[in-house]
Amino acid sequence: MALVLTITDAGRAALVNASNTGTLPITLTTVAFGSGNYTPSQHQTELQAPFKNLQTFSGDVVAADQIHLTVRDESEDHYTLNELGLITETGVLFAVYSHPTTSILEKAAAGVVLLSVDATVTGDIAQNISFGDTNFLLPAATETTAGVIAKATSSEALARLSHTKTLTPKTGGELLAAHETATEAHTWLQIANKPAQATRWPAWTEITSKPTVYPAASHLHAWGELTGLPAYATRWPSWSEVTDKPASFTAASHTHSWSSITEKPATFTATAHSHPWADLTGVPTQATRWPAWGEVTSKPTNFVPSAHSHPWADLTGVPTQATRWPAWGEVTDKPTAFTPISHTHAWSAITGAPAHRRRPPVGPVGAKLPASPPVLPPAPTATAAAKLPGWMPHSMQK
C-alpha cells in the first residue's frame, strides 16, 4: 500500500542551511514503527508509541516534489503497525504517518513486510534528500520512473479504466485478435466523431432537393369554400338534360301472371309452422333425456341447503344463553325502579287525603238538606279505588 506522509517542521528545518539562503542535503537512514493511532501533526518530533527501528529499506526521488521508499521486515516479530516515521542520520523525525482508527498492517511471525511509502514535499527540496545504503528498491512505476506495476486482466483492459496497471503483449495480442475476428457491438456512447446528421433531425434549411409543391393530405372543405362547381353538382337535371332515357316505361300500377315471372327460386323458406317430434332427425342426445350427474358441467362445489329442521340434540356449539334463563346478575340494562303490581292499602295508611274526602259536605247557612240522602253510585272496588287518587267511598269520609 502507498502511504502519504506528513513532513514535520523539524524535517523541513533540517533541509534549510544555516544562513537560510538555500537547502542542505539530508540522508534518511531509519524507518521507525509504532503502535499509536492518531492524526499526525507537523509539530511532532517523535512517534507516540515506537517499538521498532528498521534500516532495511530503499528509497529514491521519483519526481521533483516526491520521494518513494520500500520498507522490508523479514524478522519473526508479530505486531500491528499503526504509525510510521522517517528518521534522518542525525536522529530528526523527518516525516510521519498514522490514522486515528485504521492500522497500516499486521505482521505474523512467519510473515514478511514489504511496504511502499510515498512522501510529497513542496518546491524542489526532494533533490536534496538521499537514502542510506540499501540493496533493493521497489518504487511504484510511473511514466518517468521504472518500478513495480500490476498486470491488467483482459476484462480490465476492455474496461479501459485503470491508470495503475499495464497491458502485457500476450493479453494485448489476444484482445487485438478477438477484435479483428469478431463482429463486436458498441454502445452509442462508445462511438466517437459521430456526424451531426446522426445526432439530430435536420433544420428545414438543411434539407436538400425539397419539392416545390406537395400532395395535399387528407382533409375536408365546407361546400361554400368550393369554386368552379359544375352545373350538375348544383341542381337536379331537367328532363331534356337526362341522357339515355328509355323509350317506354312500365306502368306504375300493374300485375304479372306467375308464369311470366322468370328466375323464380326452386324452393322457398317455409313460413311459421310446426312438426311432430317423430318427424325430427339428427336430434342431439341432450335433447332426448336428462343428463347423468357425471355429464353435468360447471357444477358448484357447495349447495345451499333446502328448507329443513334438526332436533335440538343434533345442534352443536349452542351458546350458553340459548340453553337456560339467565341469572339475575346476568341480566343487563335492568331498570333501577319498577311499577308496582295491583295492590290495596288500609285507610289509616293513606296520607295527604284532601279535606272534602275526610268529611261530609256542608251546605250554606240556612239551607235545607234534602229530605232523603242523595243516591250515591256504587263504591268502586279496592282495585279501582287505588287507581283514582283522592277519591274514597262516602262511608269512609270523616
Buried (B, 14 or more C-beta within 10 A) or exposed (E): EEBEBBBBEBBBEBBEEEEEEEBEEBBBBBBBBBBBBBEBEEEBBBBBEBBBEBEBBBBBBBBEBBBBBBBBBEBEBEBEBBBBBBBBEEEBBBBBBBBEEEEBBEBEEEBEBBBBBBBBBEEEBBBBBBBBEBEEBBBBBBEEBEBEEEEBEBEBBEEEEEEEBEBEEEBBEEBEEEEEEEEEEEEEEEEEEEEEEEEEEEEEEEEEEEEEEEEEEEEEEEEEEEEEEEEEEEEEEEEEEEEEEEEEEEEEEEEEEEEEEEEEEEEEEEEEEEEEEEEEEEEEEEEEEEEEEEEEEEEEEEEEEEEEEEEEEEEEEEEEEEEEEEEEEEEEEEEEEEEEEEEEEEEEEEEEBEEEBEEEEEEEEEEEEEEEEEEEEEBBEEEEBBEEEEBBBEEEBE
